[in-house]
Amino acid sequence: MVKYISKRILYMVFVFCILSLVLYYLYNLIPGDPVAQQLEPLKGQITPEEYDIRYRQLRDQMGLDDPLIVRYSRWFKAMLRGDFGMSHRYRRPVIDVVLVPLRNTVFINIFVVTIGLAITIPLGILCAVKRNTVFDKAIQVFTIIGHSLPQFIIALLAIYYFAVIKEWFPVSGMNTPNFQGTGWELFKDTMYHLTLPLFVIIIYSLASMTRHVRAAMSDALGMDYIKTARAKGLKERVVIFSHAWRNALLPVVTLIINWFMSIFSGSLVVERMFNLHGMGKFYIDALNNQDYNVAIAIQLFYIVIALVGNLIADLSYGIVDPRVRINN
């Protein structure tokens, strides 16, 4: 196991280095001039000669005239120290400007993952146990509709009904403007504003996981060992949860772990529609404003999350199913 983990870590480091080089090269191929964009507010306030001097100084200061491989080496060494450069838009270190949207995304997705798994796993198991009943067919219709509808359609329907017709919830922001409360009052105000976005994300996420859990449980309940367990007179609860669910967990464990890792991932559609300052909206804003230091830092962060998630998923197989042994 130790040998396997060590090899996987070396593989992750190698993949990360290759992808960092590819991403840095691609981002530097995107048309645009961050220096000109940074000096744009001063263009009408200074003479062309002074503008040209400042342009050359700033370009030299940012090292944009150096060969690409030199710039990459300098950037990679700084990144290993935790320095991803300065945000051209916010004039602050990238790490500082990313922390706020990351914190908001984690806060939102903790509720999404917790509530989502609390609903989908029992619902998928119940559908498999009551397979082909009216209840199962109704849930299947619901999940198919939820899986087919785009997320922005669900968001528009939720906004129209809950915010426009009923006027129960706001449709923008994470807090009431100029809200001065702290502690419990701040938490209640935040959750009041996040109720509608959370509802949309959870409804959109239910369909896929419910169908996977149902399919895995249906296969497990059809195995011979389940018939043997029932023939022994074991209680149905023991048969379902101790025998069937443990074997059904192996096919869905990757999805469950990926869902946990998605705590760090932003939802672009929901964040833009509800004006939430999360990672999805922040990443797109960075691209639109040519703030490529922020964009590449976010992209590399997601690469690390994906690599770690795959490693955890592979290791979890041995925990879920003792027959699985990882020795290579």
C-alpha distance (Angstrom), angle and dihedral (degrees) to the residues before:
residue distance angle dihedral
M1 . . .
V2 3.82 . .
K3 3.80 90.3 .
Y4 3.80 91.0 49.9
I5 3.81 93.3 49.2
S6 3.81 91.3 47.8
K7 3.81 91.4 51.7
R8 3.80 91.3 47.2
I9 3.79 91.7 50.7
L10 3.81 90.6 51.5
Y11 3.79 88.6 48.6
M12 3.83 90.3 50.2
V13 3.80 91.5 50.6
F14 3.80 90.9 49.4
V15 3.82 92.8 48.8
F16 3.80 91.2 46.2
C17 3.81 92.4 52.2
I18 3.80 93.0 48.0
L19 3.80 93.1 47.2
S20 3.80 92.2 46.1
L21 3.82 89.5 55.3
V22 3.81 92.2 46.7
L23 3.80 93.3 47.2
Y24 3.80 93.7 46.1
Y25 3.79 90.5 50.4
L26 3.81 93.2 46.9
Y27 3.79 94.5 47.4
N28 3.78 90.1 51.2
L29 3.81 90.1 52.8
I30 3.81 92.0 58.7
P31 3.82 110.4 107.0
G32 3.77 114.1 -109.4
D33 3.76 142.4 88.2
P34 3.83 115.3 -122.4
V35 3.80 90.6 -170.0
A36 3.81 93.2 55.8
Q37 3.78 89.8 45.9
Q38 3.79 91.5 51.4
L39 3.80 92.3 49.7
E40 3.81 94.7 43.0
P41 3.86 94.7 100.4
L42 3.84 89.7 56.2
K43 3.78 96.6 47.0
G44 3.81 95.5 96.7
Q45 3.80 95.0 38.1
I46 3.80 102.0 57.7
T47 3.78 134.9 47.1
P48 3.82 120.7 -95.6
E49 3.82 90.0 -111.3
E50 3.80 92.7 53.4
Y51 3.79 90.3 44.3
D52 3.82 90.3 53.1
I53 3.81 91.4 49.8
R54 3.80 92.6 49.7
Y55 3.79 90.7 44.9
R56 3.80 92.7 54.8
Q57 3.81 92.7 43.7
L58 3.79 93.6 50.4
R59 3.78 92.4 44.8
D60 3.80 90.2 51.8
Q61 3.79 90.4 45.7
M62 3.82 91.0 53.3
G63 3.82 91.2 45.9
L64 3.79 94.0 -126.1
D65 3.81 93.2 143.3
D66 3.81 93.5 60.3
P67 3.83 120.9 97.3
L68 3.78 113.7 -85.3
I69 3.80 95.0 -114.2
V70 3.81 90.3 52.8
R71 3.78 91.2 50.2
Y72 3.79 90.6 48.1
S73 3.81 93.0 50.2
R74 3.79 90.9 49.8
W75 3.80 91.8 46.7
F76 3.84 93.8 45.9
K77 3.81 93.4 51.1
A78 3.80 90.2 49.8
M79 3.82 90.6 47.2
L80 3.80 91.0 55.6
R81 3.82 86.6 58.3
G82 3.81 90.2 51.8
D83 3.80 94.1 -102.2
F84 3.81 111.9 128.8
G85 3.78 93.3 171.7
M86 3.79 130.4 -111.5
S87 3.76 127.5 -45.0
H88 3.81 106.8 -117.8
R89 3.79 90.8 -152.0
Y90 3.81 101.0 45.6
R91 3.85 98.2 29.2
R92 3.80 88.9 -134.6
P93 3.82 135.0 106.5
V94 3.80 112.8 -75.9
I95 3.81 92.9 -123.9
D96 3.82 90.9 57.9
V97 3.81 95.9 50.1
V98 3.82 94.0 45.2
L99 3.80 96.3 52.8
V100 3.82 96.2 72.0
P101 3.85 97.7 53.1
L102 3.81 90.1 40.5
R103 3.80 90.4 53.5
N104 3.81 90.9 49.0
T105 3.81 92.2 48.3
V106 3.81 93.0 49.4
F107 3.81 90.6 47.8
I108 3.82 91.7 52.1
N109 3.80 97.2 42.2
I110 3.80 95.0 48.7
F111 3.79 87.7 67.1
V112 3.82 92.2 41.8
V113 3.81 94.1 52.6
T114 3.81 95.4 41.0
I115 3.80 95.4 48.0
G116 3.80 93.0 37.8
L117 3.80 95.1 54.0
A118 3.81 91.4 42.0
I119 3.82 88.2 58.2
T120 3.81 105.2 33.3
I121 3.81 100.5 47.9
P122 3.84 96.9 51.0
L123 3.81 90.4 38.8
G124 3.81 93.1 50.7
I125 3.81 91.5 47.3
L126 3.80 91.8 48.1
C127 3.81 91.8 49.6
A128 3.79 90.7 51.8
V129 3.81 92.3 48.3
K130 3.83 90.9 48.0
R131 3.77 94.0 39.0
N132 3.82 116.7 172.4
T133 3.79 92.9 7.8
V134 3.80 123.2 126.4
F135 3.80 89.5 -100.2
D136 3.81 92.6 52.5
K137 3.81 93.0 47.1
A138 3.80 91.7 48.7
I139 3.80 91.3 52.0
Q140 3.80 90.8 47.0
V141 3.79 90.8 54.0
F142 3.79 90.0 48.5
T143 3.81 93.6 49.2
I144 3.81 92.7 46.9
I145 3.80 90.5 52.2
G146 3.80 91.4 45.9
H147 3.81 91.7 47.7
S148 3.81 92.4 48.2
L149 3.80 100.1 46.1
P150 3.82 116.3 84.9
Q151 3.77 114.3 -118.2
F152 3.79 93.6 -116.4
I153 3.83 90.5 56.9
I154 3.81 90.5 54.7
A155 3.80 88.8 47.4
L156 3.82 92.7 50.3
L157 3.81 92.1 48.7
A158 3.80 91.2 48.5
I159 3.80 92.3 48.1
Y160 3.80 92.4 47.7
Y161 3.80 94.9 49.7
F162 3.81 105.1 32.7
A163 3.81 99.8 31.6
V164 3.81 106.3 27.2
I165 3.80 104.4 31.5
K166 3.82 102.1 26.9
E167 3.83 96.3 24.7
W168 3.78 90.3 -149.0
F169 3.80 100.0 133.9
P170 3.82 138.7 28.3
V171 3.79 119.3 -114.3
S172 3.80 102.9 -146.8
G173 3.78 139.7 53.9
M174 3.79 134.7 4.5
N175 3.81 97.8 -99.6
T176 3.77 140.8 24.5
P177 3.84 110.3 -88.8
N178 3.82 112.4 -94.3
F179 3.80 91.1 4.6
Q180 3.81 108.7 171.4
G181 3.80 101.9 -175.0
T182 3.78 124.7 114.8
G183 3.78 137.6 -161.8
W184 3.79 115.0 4.4
E185 3.81 94.1 3.5
L186 3.81 91.0 54.0
F187 3.81 91.0 47.8
K188 3.83 92.1 50.9
D189 3.80 91.6 48.7
T190 3.80 91.3 48.9
M191 3.80 93.4 48.7
Y192 3.82 90.3 47.5
H193 3.82 89.5 57.3
L194 3.82 93.1 42.0
T195 3.80 97.2 48.7
L196 3.80 94.7 89.7
P197 3.85 96.3 44.2
L198 3.80 90.3 46.5
F199 3.80 90.6 50.2
V200 3.81 91.5 52.2
I201 3.82 95.2 47.2
I202 3.82 93.6 45.3
I203 3.82 94.0 47.9
Y204 3.80 90.2 49.1
S205 3.81 91.8 48.4
L206 3.81 97.9 47.1
A207 3.79 98.7 72.5
S208 3.80 101.4 61.7
M209 3.81 98.1 43.0
T210 3.82 93.7 43.8
R211 3.80 91.8 53.2
H212 3.82 92.7 47.8
V213 3.82 93.0 49.3
R214 3.80 90.9 47.1
A215 3.81 92.5 49.8
A216 3.81 93.5 47.6
M217 3.81 92.7 46.8
S218 3.80 92.3 46.5
D219 3.81 90.4 54.6
A220 3.80 91.6 46.9
L221 3.82 93.7 48.4
G222 3.81 90.0 53.8
M223 3.82 94.3 57.4
D224 3.78 123.2 108.6
Y225 3.80 94.5 -118.8
I226 3.82 89.1 62.9
K227 3.78 90.4 54.9
T228 3.81 88.9 48.3
A229 3.81 91.6 50.2
R230 3.79 91.3 50.6
A231 3.81 90.8 46.1
K232 3.80 88.7 56.0
G233 3.78 88.6 60.1
L234 3.79 97.7 -111.1
K235 3.77 116.6 162.7
E236 3.79 114.4 -96.1
R237 3.81 91.0 -120.7
V238 3.82 90.3 56.5
V239 3.80 91.6 46.8
I240 3.80 92.7 50.8
F241 3.78 101.5 42.2
S242 3.81 104.4 26.3
H243 3.80 98.2 39.8
A244 3.80 113.3 15.8
W245 3.82 100.5 34.7
R246 3.79 94.9 47.2
N247 3.81 90.8 54.5
A248 3.79 92.7 41.3
L249 3.79 90.6 52.4
L250 3.81 93.8 70.9
P251 3.85 96.2 69.9
V252 3.81 92.8 46.2
V253 3.79 100.2 38.9
T254 3.81 91.5 92.4
L255 3.80 91.1 53.8
I256 3.80 91.7 48.2
I257 3.81 93.0 50.0
N258 3.80 91.7 45.3
W259 3.79 88.1 52.0
F260 3.79 90.0 53.1
M261 3.81 90.4 48.7
S262 3.81 89.2 50.9
I263 3.80 87.1 72.3
F264 3.81 85.2 91.7
S265 3.81 95.1 46.9
G266 3.78 122.1 94.1
S267 3.79 125.5 -136.3
L268 3.80 105.6 -128.3
V269 3.83 97.6 -167.1
V270 3.80 97.1 46.4
E271 3.79 94.7 40.9
R272 3.79 92.9 51.9
M273 3.79 94.8 43.2
F274 3.82 93.5 48.6
N275 3.82 95.1 33.2
L276 3.81 94.6 -121.0
H277 3.78 117.9 166.6
G278 3.81 96.3 -130.1
M279 3.78 136.1 134.7
G280 3.81 96.5 -89.1
K281 3.79 96.0 54.0
F282 3.81 91.4 38.2
Y283 3.82 91.7 53.7
I284 3.82 93.6 50.6
D285 3.81 90.9 45.8
A286 3.81 89.3 52.6
L287 3.81 90.6 52.8
N288 3.81 93.0 46.1
N289 3.80 90.7 50.8
Q290 3.82 93.1 44.1
D291 3.80 89.9 -119.1
Y292 3.78 91.0 151.3
N293 3.81 97.2 166.3
V294 3.81 88.2 63.9
A295 3.81 93.4 42.0
I296 3.80 95.6 51.6
A297 3.82 91.8 45.0
I298 3.82 90.3 54.5
Q299 3.81 91.5 46.0
L300 3.80 92.6 50.9
F301 3.79 90.0 47.8
Y302 3.80 89.7 56.0
I303 3.82 90.0 48.4
V304 3.81 90.2 55.3
I305 3.81 90.5 47.7
A306 3.82 90.9 51.1
L307 3.82 93.4 48.4
V308 3.80 93.3 47.3
G309 3.80 91.0 45.4
N310 3.81 91.8 53.5
L311 3.80 90.9 49.9
I312 3.81 92.2 49.6
A313 3.81 90.5 47.6
D314 3.81 92.1 52.3
L315 3.81 92.3 47.7
S316 3.79 91.9 47.1
Y317 3.81 91.6 62.2
G318 3.79 89.6 71.4
I319 3.80 90.6 50.9
V320 3.80 95.1 47.8
D321 3.82 95.0 42.5
P322 3.84 116.3 27.9
R323 3.81 88.5 -161.5
V324 3.79 89.4 70.3
R325 3.79 111.6 86.3
I326 3.78 124.5 -178.4
N327 3.79 110.5 -157.0
N328 3.81 104.4 143.8
